[in-house]
Amino acid sequence: MREAVDEHGWDGEWFLRAYDASGRPVGSAQNAEGRIYIESQGWCVLGGAGLEDGRAQRALDSVNAR
């Protein structure tokens, strides 16, 4: 699961929420609405994603900024 999150779940400043049925990211900087979801950030950090490379802190900082 961590490998999948690392490869497909990072959007540059935070973790994505999901992909829709068409394969488009949900909770992405590309989205006009619903760009960031707090739950995705918290669960990824609790699961240990991004702790070693600073992405966890960047994700939480992005939540705080938005």
Backbone hydrogen bonds, N-H to C=O, Kabsch-Sander energy under -0.5 kcal/mol:
donor,donor_aa,acceptor,acceptor_aa,energy
5,V,1,M,-2.7
6,D,2,R,-3.0
7,E,3,E,-2.4
8,H,4,A,-3.1
9,G,5,V,-2.0
11,D,14,W,-3.0
16,L,9,G,-3.0
17,R,26,V,-2.7
18,A,26,V,-1.4
20,D,24,R,-2.9
23,G,20,D,-2.3
26,V,18,A,-3.0
27,G,34,G,-0.7
31,N,28,S,-1.6
41,Q,37,Y,-1.2
42,G,38,I,-2.3
43,W,39,E,-2.7
44,C,40,S,-1.9
45,V,41,Q,-2.2
46,L,42,G,-2.9
47,G,43,W,-2.0
48,G,45,V,-1.5
49,A,44,C,-2.4
51,L,48,G,-1.3
54,G,50,G,-0.7
56,A,50,G,-2.1
58,R,54,G,-2.1
59,A,55,R,-2.7
60,L,56,A,-2.2
61,D,57,Q,-2.5
62,S,58,R,-2.1
63,V,59,A,-1.9
64,N,60,L,-2.2
65,A,61,D,-2.3
66,R,62,S,-1.5
